[in-house]
Amino acid sequence: MPEGQQIIQVSIEEELKRSYLDYAMSVIIGRALPDARDGLKPVHRRILYAMRELGLEWNKPFKKSARVVGDVIGKYHPHGEGAVYDAIVRMAQDFTTRYPLIDGQGNFGSIDGDPPAAMRYTEIRMSRITAEMMEEIDKDTVDFQPNYDESLQEPTILPTKIPNLLINGASGIAVGMATNIPPHNLREINDAAIALLENPNITISELIEYVKGPDFPTGGFILGKEGVKESYETGRGTFQIRGRATVEIKKGEREDIVITEIPYQVNKAKLIERIAELVRDKKIEGISEIRDESDREGIRIVLELKREANAKVILNQLFLHTPLQISYGVILLAILNGEPKILNLKEALLAFIEHRKEVVTRRTSYDLKKAEERAHILEGLKRGIEHIDEIVAIIRRARNPEVARDQLISRFEFTEAQAQAILDLKLQRLTSLEREKILEEYRETLSTISRLREILSSEAMINRVIKDELIEIREKYGDERRTRIIEEKEALSIEDLIAEEDMVVTVTHSGYLKRSPLSIYRKQRRGGKGTTGILTKDEDFVENLFVASTHDYLLFFTNAGRVYWLKVHLVPQAGRLTKGKPIVQLVQIQPEEKVTAVCTVREFKKGEFVFMATQKGFVKKTDLRSFSNPRSSGIIAIGLDEGDTLIGAKITRGGAEVILATENGKAIRFSENNVRETGRVAKGVRGIALGRKDKVVGMEIITDPTLYLLAVTERGFAKRSRLSEYRRQRRGGSGIKLMNLTEKTGKIVGIVQASEEEELMIITDRGKILRIRVADIRITSRSTSGVRVINMEERERVAGIARVMEKEDDISPETD
């Protein structure tokens, strides 16, 4: 062992722990996290300082980026040149930095993720706003420290006038911690800082009145304020950012989705690739072409839609499946007093304000010192001018300047600095005009000293200076907010991803359910053979048919008086020739139950009711809200007597009129007000007195007394009569004749009310469907048998009917 050296025994565990902690703190303090005061990491601070030393002011010529990188790594930041150049690039990109600190000339990359040109090709200088961060650095406003080899000095912080931490944000990953601070609008941050200066007790909630939320350079929307508010209160929070997309209508009523803003830090090229991938995999349907029309004026991504596509649905699918909507997590972590700390909004603003107070105090002290030194010289010149003849004589007699200076000090009690200033005075300053300028400068300097001392004597005056500077910066560099904040968060439900359209829903006797687009059923004239709508087994037949929107709830009422829920879009869509899927696989209907009525509901509103009728003639009215809590196992809708079944259920708004029709051709019309509201498990009251072997087969709620009542029989006869022919009676009576029934017509299957502009859809137990205009069925009196509307085979019977609103777009060119 060499002389003078010794071996020290250490624990390897303790040594590793200590070394790793030293490394971790070095990364945290010296590389990854910004300082809360100037918002800069060391590499950014060193880049800007090196640029200043090179004279790269905002109004000076550009210099090669490689020159700056060389100075930075050679003088202040002994790390890889790639890391330094990457930091330069980010500070120059207007889509990355809200207020760019570097003015770049050349290719600095793109929002598509294209890399910048090599540093030997690009040129840079400081941007104008950066001058506000560096302006006072020569006035002893900040401390300096030795560089890595102690050959030079570098600032520990910059005397910034702009709250850079908040307006430009920061991101970084350290050891065991990370920061992600979003950028903000300079006007809002400065206004909040002014409010904090004026009222140190201001709350974060009050500061949020000034700072609406982050303001990203790429614009877009922030959904909801809760996440933003949480991040301002705690330093952590998450919110959604959504790009700006609009729908443009082209000729021929085709639509385009045009994306003009994308979320912050989203790669535009990868966004387009993701959309194309989803279209290719048919996860998003309806987009025929994708074009990127972006240029130097801004982003423009055009998605051409197919004619039948729903733009709203496709937009919602884009928000859900692509980076057109992303989550942004805020971690407001910065170095404060030499330690990493998570800051709330007030603490972040306060860190900047306290830094400004120190800078203004040190700057004012520096200016005061310089002013006092100048006043001291001017005072000597003033006295020297008053004795100029004697002073000139002394200087002429002196053997050299040192002797002249000593004699002036001895004779007039000048200080050495004053005597030297007099010796350096040019003869031209002895003219009367020049002497007056010296006296005027002396008076102005004394005034400046008085003002500076006043500032230093009062914290309120320092605050006033800071406020005036914040106002000046706000007016000089402030701009309009780019990111819009939507007050309430828009949560995407599954319905937002489903196109809203009318569907024909069919239910077979054995419990098969399906939906098909309404447009596949073409109109036919009265007496047509119909269109095959479903293939069924020989022993099965279609028993229920209705029209509903894909966004509606389906309330399935069963013969046992229970009700079950299902969204229409959850019903399997199938072609005309398929039978669908068993209901028992979609809702938990009991094996012995059978669906006898279906209601479609968009929302469960106050003041609406479910009106029900049973086969034995009982009716009941229950508040719709009683059915607003779906249960997979269903709930009781009505109490039933033994042997009775539920045959109909309709949504009413109170005060309507009801028509009940029986199988044997009787009908009764009465007011809904005659039926009191009861709970779900109640039995109800009698609606019609039935004859022997008769039963109720239909119920209609009259919505418009000018409409017609249509009755259809099992053998395909239909009759249209005016509703006015059915006089109002009291409920519980035996009713009046509805239709003259014969063996040829068969018994009544159901009734509907409709206008001449509407259509009637009839389906048979063999799966045949007829769509016919109501106007094609002639008006007859109550006592007639009606007219044949559909030709059927010998043993074929009508199973169900429904009315369809007139829509030309629903007419399909399909044939049988």
Secondary structure, DSSP 8 states (H G I E B T S, - for coil): --TT-------HHHHHHHHHHHHHHHHIIIIIS-BTTT---HHHHHHHHHHHHTT--TTS--EEHHHHHHHIIIII--S-HHHHHHHHHHHH-TTT-SS-SEEEES----TT------TTT-EEEE-GGGHHHHTTTTTT-S-EEE-TTSSSEEESS---SS-HHHHH-EEEE-SS-EEEE----HHHHHHHHHHHHH-TT--HHHHTTT--S---TT--EEE-SHHHHHHHHHSEEEEEEE-EEEEEE-GGG-EEEEEEE--TT--HHHHHHHHHHHHHTTSS-SEEEEEE--BTTB--EEEEE-TT--HHHHHHHHHHHSTTEEEEEEE-EEEETTEEEE--HHHHHHHHHHHHHHHHHHHHHHHHHHHHHHHHHHHHHHHHHHTHHHHHHHHHH-SSHHHHHHHHHHHH---HHHHHHHHH--GGGGSHHHHHHHHHHHHHHHHHHHHHHHHHH-HHHHHHHHHHHHHHHHHHH-----SEEESS-----GGGGS---EEEEEEETT-EEEEEEGGGS----TT---EE-----TT--EEEEEEEETTSEEEEEETTSEEEEEEGGGS-B--TT---EEGGGTS---TT--EEEEEEESS--TT-EEEEEETTSEEEEEEGGGG-S--TT-EE-----TT--EEEEEEE-SS-EEEEEETTSEEEEEEGGGS-B--TT---EE-----TT--EEEEEEES-TTSEEEEEETTSEEEEEEGGGS-B--TTS--EE-----TTT-SEEEEEEE-TTSEEEEEETTSEEEEEEGGGS-B--TTS--EE-S---TT--EEEEEEE---GGG------
